[in-house]
Amino acid sequence: MSVSNQPGGEAAAQLDLPVDPADAEAARKAASKEAAETVLQAFGGVRGMIDMTLPGLVFIVTYNLTHQVSTSAWAALGLSALFVVARLAKRETIQHAFSGVFGVALGAWISMKSGKAEDFYLPGLLWNVGYCIGLAVSALVRWPMIGVMLGPITGEMFTWRKENPGRLAAYTRATWAWVVIMGAKPVILFPLYFTHNVNLLGWLKVALGIPPMLLAMYVTWQILLKAPPPIKAQLDEEEPAK
């Protein structure tokens, strides 16, 4: 009898017996569900994507109605703040909502100072560029950001770096996938920023908010389905009190 890691990262005894197709299918579905939930949790899920996308939509809609940068900026900032308050009231994590309100506040401040509506989107564009550079660097130095983000959620922490080379390769591929997919956004949007076409920039920014992230999450999920299961990190046990 030998022992090996099964989908889901748990060890199970392997006997020289026929594999029940129903059990194999159940294990495959369990691994698929675990991978999907891990990816969703790491990136804030659908709620997190909405929190980061709706303020931009409110800005461009308000700007079209009022043609006032300050009114539009305050409307977007107010909605972001409302998201944070709602999460606090429900005792949910505010990580994604807070990062969203910070970006909106910075964009609102810059646009109100310059009087140019397109400047509302400048911090987000610069963040996308910096984010993609950070992803690429992390993959090159063999600390792929996707692994750094997902490791604590799966319970493997950073065992994938030295104990699970297949997992390291998967996280590296997933990280490069994010570079390519998310890198398309600034490539498309930055030229529009310099044309000062606020309407086209604003609507495309909204349109390119959730779909690319969903695609990147889907690709990550597919990569993880084919990767070796995670090796759970062994935490040091507390020393008994003397």
C-alpha positions in Angstrom: 0.0 0.0 0.0 1.4 3.4 -1.0 0.3 6.9 0.1 -0.1 9.9 -2.3 -1.8 13.3 -2.4 -5.3 13.3 -3.8 -7.3 16.2 -5.2 -7.9 18.6 -2.4 -4.5 18.1 -1.0 -5.3 15.2 1.4 -3.4 12.0 1.6 -5.2 8.7 0.9 -4.2 5.1 0.8 -3.9 3.6 -2.7 -5.0 0.0 -2.9 -4.7 -2.2 -6.0 -8.5 -2.0 -6.4 -10.6 -0.7 -9.3 -11.3 3.0 -8.9 -15.0 3.8 -8.5 -15.9 6.2 -11.3 -18.4 7.9 -9.0 -15.7 8.5 -6.4 -13.3 9.8 -9.0 -15.9 12.2 -10.3 -16.8 13.4 -6.8 -13.1 14.0 -6.1 -12.7 15.9 -9.4 -15.8 18.1 -8.6 -14.5 18.7 -5.0 -11.1 19.8 -6.3 -12.8 22.0 -9.0 -15.0 23.7 -6.3 -12.1 24.3 -4.0 -10.0 25.9 -6.7 -12.8 28.2 -7.8 -13.6 29.2 -4.2 -9.9 29.9 -3.5 -9.6 32.2 -6.5 -12.8 34.0 -5.8 -11.9 34.6 -2.2 -8.4 35.9 -3.1 -9.8 38.6 -5.4 -12.8 39.7 -3.4 -15.4 37.7 -5.3 -18.2 39.4 -7.3 -18.9 41.9 -4.5 -15.3 43.1 -4.6 -15.4 43.6 -8.4 -18.6 45.6 -8.1 -17.1 47.7 -5.3 -14.2 48.6 -7.6 -16.3 49.1 -10.8 -19.5 51.0 -9.9 -17.8 54.3 -8.7 -16.3 54.7 -12.2 -19.7 54.2 -13.7 -21.3 56.7 -11.4 -18.6 59.2 -12.3 -19.1 59.1 -16.0 -22.9 59.0 -15.7 -22.9 62.0 -13.4 -20.5 63.9 -15.6 -22.7 63.4 -18.7 -25.7 64.7 -16.7 -24.0 67.7 -15.0 -20.8 68.3 -17.0 -19.2 69.2 -13.7 -16.0 67.4 -12.6 -16.4 68.2 -8.9 -20.0 66.9 -8.7 -19.1 63.7 -10.5 -16.0 63.1 -8.4 -18.0 63.6 -5.1 -20.7 61.2 -6.4 -18.2 58.5 -7.1 -16.4 59.1 -3.8 -19.7 59.0 -1.9 -20.6 55.6 -3.4 -17.2 54.2 -2.5 -17.5 55.4 1.1 -21.0 53.9 1.2 -19.5 50.5 0.2 -17.0 50.7 3.1 -19.7 51.6 5.6 -21.9 48.8 4.4 -19.1 46.2 4.8 -18.3 47.6 8.3 -22.0 47.3 9.3 -22.0 43.7 8.2 -18.6 43.0 9.8 -17.1 42.0 6.5 -13.6 42.5 5.3 -13.0 46.0 3.9 -9.8 45.3 2.1 -11.2 45.6 -1.4 -13.7 48.3 -0.6 -11.0 50.3 1.2 -8.5 50.0 -1.7 -11.4 51.1 -4.0 -12.2 54.2 -2.0 -8.6 55.2 -1.8 -8.2 55.0 -5.6 -11.5 56.9 -6.1 -10.5 59.6 -3.5 -7.1 60.1 -5.3 -8.7 60.3 -8.7 -11.3 62.7 -7.4 -8.7 65.0 -5.8 -6.5 65.0 -9.0 -9.5 65.7 -11.3 -10.9 68.5 -9.1 -7.4 70.1 -8.9 -6.8 70.0 -12.6 -10.4 70.5 -13.7 -10.0 67.7 -16.2 -12.5 64.9 -16.0 -10.1 62.4 -17.6 -7.7 62.8 -14.7 -10.2 60.9 -12.5 -9.1 57.7 -14.2 -5.3 58.5 -14.1 -4.6 56.8 -10.8 -6.4 53.6 -11.9 -4.4 53.5 -15.1 -1.1 54.0 -13.4 -2.1 51.4 -10.8 -2.8 48.9 -13.6 0.7 49.5 -15.1 2.4 49.1 -11.7 0.3 46.0 -10.9 1.3 44.3 -14.1 5.0 45.2 -13.6 4.8 43.8 -10.1 3.2 40.6 -11.3 5.9 40.2 -14.0 8.8 40.8 -11.5 7.3 38.4 -9.0 7.2 35.6 -11.7 10.7 36.3 -12.8 12.1 36.0 -9.3 10.2 32.8 -8.6 7.8 34.4 -6.1 4.7 34.5 -8.3 2.2 36.9 -6.8 -0.7 34.5 -7.4 0.9 31.9 -5.3 1.7 34.5 -2.6 -2.0 35.5 -2.5 -3.5 32.1 -2.7 -1.1 30.2 -0.5 -2.5 31.5 2.8 -6.0 30.7 1.7 -5.3 27.1 0.7 -3.3 26.5 3.9 -0.1 25.7 2.0 1.4 29.1 2.8 4.7 29.0 0.8 5.4 25.2 0.7 4.9 25.4 -3.1 8.2 27.2 -3.5 10.5 24.3 -2.4 8.3 21.3 -1.7 5.9 21.4 -4.7 7.6 22.4 -8.0 4.5 21.5 -10.0 2.5 24.0 -7.9 5.2 26.6 -8.3 5.0 26.2 -12.1 1.2 26.5 -12.0 1.3 29.7 -10.0 4.0 31.1 -12.3 1.8 30.4 -15.4 -1.2 31.9 -13.7 0.8 35.0 -12.8 1.9 35.5 -16.4 -1.7 35.0 -17.5 -2.7 37.9 -15.3 0.1 40.1 -16.8 -1.2 39.5 -20.3 -4.9 39.9 -19.5 -4.7 42.8 -17.2 -1.9 44.4 -19.2 -4.4 44.8 -22.1 -6.3 47.4 -20.1 -3.7 50.2 -20.0 -2.6 49.4 -23.5 -6.2 50.2 -24.7 -7.0 53.0 -22.2 -3.9 55.1 -22.0 -4.1 56.3 -25.7 -7.7 57.4 -25.0 -6.6 59.3 -21.9 -4.3 61.4 -24.1 -7.1 62.1 -26.6 -9.1 63.8 -23.7 -12.2 61.8 -24.9 -13.7 61.5 -21.5 -16.9 59.7 -22.6 -15.1 56.9 -24.5 -12.4 56.6 -21.8 -15.0 56.4 -19.0 -17.3 53.9 -20.7 -14.4 51.7 -21.8 -12.9 51.8 -18.3 -16.2 50.5 -16.9 -16.5 47.9 -19.7 -12.9 46.7 -19.1 -13.4 46.5 -15.3 -15.1 43.1 -14.6 -14.7 41.0 -17.8 -10.8 40.9 -17.9 -10.7 40.1 -14.2 -13.3 37.3 -14.7 -11.2 35.9 -17.6 -8.0 36.0 -15.5 -9.7 34.3 -12.6 -11.1 31.6 -15.0 -7.7 31.0 -16.5 -6.2 30.7 -13.0 -8.9 28.3 -12.0 -8.2 26.1 -15.0 -4.5 26.1 -14.3 -5.0 25.1 -10.7 -7.2 22.2 -11.7 -4.3 20.7 -13.5 -1.8 21.5 -10.8 -0.6 19.1 -8.1 -2.7 19.4 -4.9 -1.4 21.9 -2.2 0.9 20.6 0.5 -0.5 22.0 3.7 2.0 24.0 5.8 2.9 22.4 9.2 2.6 25.0 11.9 4.9 24.7 14.8 3.1 23.4 17.9 3.2 25.6 20.9 5.6 24.4 23.6 3.9 23.0 26.7 3.9 25.4 29.6 6.5 24.5 32.3 
